[in-house]
Structure formats: structure tokens, C-alpha cells
Amino acid sequence: MAASIAPECNEIKEKYDTCFLKWYSEKYLRGNTSSNECEELFKKYRTCLNKVLKDKGIESMLEDARKSNKENDAEYLKPT
């Protein structure tokens, strides 16, 4: 598994990756898609990552990029 882009989040990312891979191989691929047992780990990882991005001043750059791409997102995400 790859390391997080934020080294301080590596431990929680590793736990999430392990959980996800187990769920994916043992449940999802066998048709059991109803559970979301790794969601809490993902939320913790996302929280850690968002804090690091904010501390480094990257969060505002991401928000600006998202705002400037709304038209592209709407085009690519519309139903076909």
C-alpha cells in the first residue's frame, strides 16, 4: 500500500487501506455491497488529510480549482 501524501496520516491510511481491501475482496466481490464497515476509518483519514492541507495552505487552492471547474464537472457527470 502506498503512503499518504501527508506522512502524519500514514497510520490511519494504512488501517483504512487494510479494511477496504478486506471488505472489497471478501464481501464486495461476492455481491455483499450493503455494508460500509470502513466508513469511520475513511472519515478519520479524510479529517487528518484535510487538516494537513489546511495547515499547508493547499485547501484554498483546491477550493478555487473546484469552483473554476464546475462547468466541466456538470458536463462529465450528467446522465447519458
C-alpha positions in Angstrom: 0.0 0.0 0.0 1.1 3.5 -0.8 1.9 6.0 1.9 -0.3 9.0 2.4 0.7 12.4 0.8 0.7 13.6 4.5 3.1 11.4 6.5 1.3 12.3 9.7 -1.8 10.4 8.3 0.1 7.2 7.3 -1.1 5.2 10.3 -4.8 5.8 9.7 -4.4 5.5 6.0 -2.9 2.0 6.5 -5.7 1.0 8.7 -8.3 2.2 6.2 -6.5 0.5 3.2 -6.4 -2.8 5.1 -10.1 -2.5 6.0 -11.1 -1.6 2.5 -9.1 -4.3 0.8 -10.5 -6.9 3.1 -14.1 -5.6 2.6 -13.6 -5.4 -1.2 -12.2 -8.9 -1.6 -14.3 -10.8 1.0 -17.6 -9.0 0.6 -18.0 -6.7 -2.4 -16.6 -9.1 -5.0 -19.1 -11.7 -3.6 -22.1 -9.4 -4.0 -22.4 -8.1 -0.5 -22.5 -4.4 -1.1 -24.7 -3.3 1.7 -22.2 -2.8 4.4 -20.0 0.2 4.9 -17.7 -1.1 7.7 -14.7 1.1 6.7 -16.6 4.4 6.6 -15.4 5.6 10.1 -11.7 4.9 9.2 -12.2 6.8 5.9 -13.7 9.7 7.8 -10.7 9.8 10.2 -8.3 9.7 7.3 -10.1 12.4 5.4 -10.2 14.6 8.5 -6.4 14.1 9.0 -5.7 14.9 5.4 -8.0 18.0 5.3 -6.2 19.3 8.4 -2.8 18.9 6.8 -4.0 20.5 3.6 -5.4 23.5 5.5 -2.2 23.8 7.6 -0.1 23.9 4.4 -2.4 26.4 2.7 -3.4 23.9 0.0 -7.1 23.7 0.9 -7.9 27.1 -0.5 -6.2 26.2 -3.8 -8.3 23.1 -4.1 -11.5 25.0 -3.4 -10.5 27.5 -6.1 -9.8 24.7 -8.6 -13.2 23.0 -7.8 -15.1 26.3 -8.3 -13.4 27.0 -11.6 -14.2 23.5 -12.9 -18.0 23.4 -12.1 -18.9 23.6 -15.8 -16.6 20.7 -16.7 -17.9 18.7 -13.7 -21.5 19.3 -14.8 -20.7 18.2 -18.3 -18.9 15.0 -17.4 -21.2 14.0 -14.5 -24.5 14.4 -16.4 -26.5 11.2 -17.1 -26.0 9.8 -20.5 
